[in-house]
Amino acid sequence: MDTLAKALISRASGQSKLRVDDVVICEVDLAMIHDSGGPRRVKPILDRLQRQVWDKDKIVVVTDHYVPADNAETQAIQALTKQWVQDQSIDKFYDEQGICHVVLPERGHLAPGLFCVGGDSHSPTGGAFGAYMFGIGATEMAGVLATGEIWIKVPETILMSWRNQLSAYVTAKDMMLAMCRKIGMGGGRYQAIQYAGQTIQALSMQERMTLSNMAAELGAQAGLIAPDEATVAFVQAAGGTVPANWRDFQIEAAESAENVMQFDAASLEPQIAAPHSPENADAADAFRNISFDVAYIGACTGAKYVDLAAAAEVLKGRRIAKNVTLKVAPASLRDQNRAAQDGIMQILQDAGAEFLANSCGICAGYGEDRLAENQVCLSSTARNFKGRMGAPSSQVYLASPYTVAASAVTGRLSDPRQVMGGG
Amino acid sequence: MARLWRFDTTIDTDVLAPGFYMKKPLEELARHCLEAVRPEFAASVRPGDVMLANANMGVGSSREQAAEVLKYLGIAAIIAPSFAGIFYRNAINLGLPVLVIDAALMGLPELVDGADVDFDFHAATLSLEGRGANIPLNPLPDFLKRLILDGGLVPHLEKRFQREESGQ
């Protein structure tokens, strides 16, 4: 039996009986680009090639990196982006609606069986919907936009098999940091990682997205999850189309995977990763008493609706410590509006949070709002590379939204269970 | 002979092309390449120099400028025990040779930062001043070698479109 990765690549390449390391050409069902690696980079190449986009209905454009555009350079980038979208008659354009990896599924553009590329390294997020999706750079994206095709080397599958249920205040983010610690940032070897087992099946779609998103931090090309009824319900509610044969991609069998790793959710504790790599993870309690300056809840990884809700669960009726600033950048406008309707935004505000735009924000380090010299940050984002979020001397710890919120209350890195009781 | 720039820590895309300067033109972005880990690099690197990096070279973002600034600064080849997938594809698409070296060879005493080296793309070797035998690198698959010899993906596609238009 094929792996899910092979089944998806078979469909897109029209070739059966694929073997690992075969190089095949795939037809692309959807190409996503954003304001940084998108029009400003691909337009000159398409002009040079004298080509228009191959299929405007298969292209989604999102602005999220240079938002807010608060200077002449970034305003020029956004103007170019809008002009190009108009010139190419692209309808699927989401301007300042949130981060591409969150906007794409919430608008119904992802579905089981699709083969997709994105001009961003966190594009494996699409794997949470049973699609093969991976990140590419701008020149390769220009090639896709000109031809509708891309080459791929058929990957091995590394099956991350999770059993049992997570404890209270332990999340997909903690699972991911534990996996980063176990295999390292290169451990995925640019193969396909697939998350499987009862723990995964019990996760909400946005929690699954957190796992697929950080397949990038495991060094994998894709981060797949087999579709199930929850996937179908999400896609349909978002206005997307689920193919009639979606069950052909409901493949989780361990015997077909080239590699299998076993994990137990029941024994997993909240995790924190130390500077400057997600693989520097350990139980949150190992970092207790470390003080910090900025608590950040942001990014496609860590500021979706479920992440905001988790933070609010901790912060309800509590205030952040005096030595800490809490900054929240909800990952999409829709998630922010939903959180506002549910009273979550009010709870965060009452606790002392400041709100930033629905964009990549401090996580990407592209804008004016960044970490200052020697600042220490605890962040719900994916990457804590040296200097990424600001000054080279700044230090970033990574954790779940529960852990970020609980630590903001105590003013020191903390296990959320010590704030909430239990554990 | 060219200079070998050796890096023994993991080099990520964000130190190659820092986010804050991503909005700037390439020449300005290039001036900040690796400044967080080796501040003298951008001003000292010369055309033809070779980079020897640690495993998982180019981990992180999909930003193509991480490879593009190295090419702009004149790096002729990047050699590492392993590469992050997106960075590897980006470099090849820009026509910048990226070659894998067996991890065991990283311990050769001559492979020090600042060594005088010659890189031979066709032979996939590195030769060192004062060392008789060439250091073998893992050859690229033929189709990737072709992409680099064409000068990257864009000239490669130009050739393909010209062929298609002339009906061949």
Interface residues (C-beta under 8 A of the other chain):
Chain A: V23 S36 G37 R41 I45 R48 L49 Q50 R51 H65 Y66 E73 T74 I77 G118 G119 D120 S121 S123 G135 I136 G137 A138 T139 E140 A142 G143 A146 T147 W151 M185 G186 R189 Y190 G219 Q221 S277 A364 G365 Y366 R370 R383 F385 K386 G387 R388 P392
Chain B: T10 D12 T13 D14 V15 P18 G19 F20 M22 K23 K24 E35 A36 V37 A55 N56 V59 G60 S61 S62 R63 E64 A67 S82 A84 G85 I86 Y88 R89 N90 N93 L94 P141 F143 G152 L153 V154 L157 E158 F161
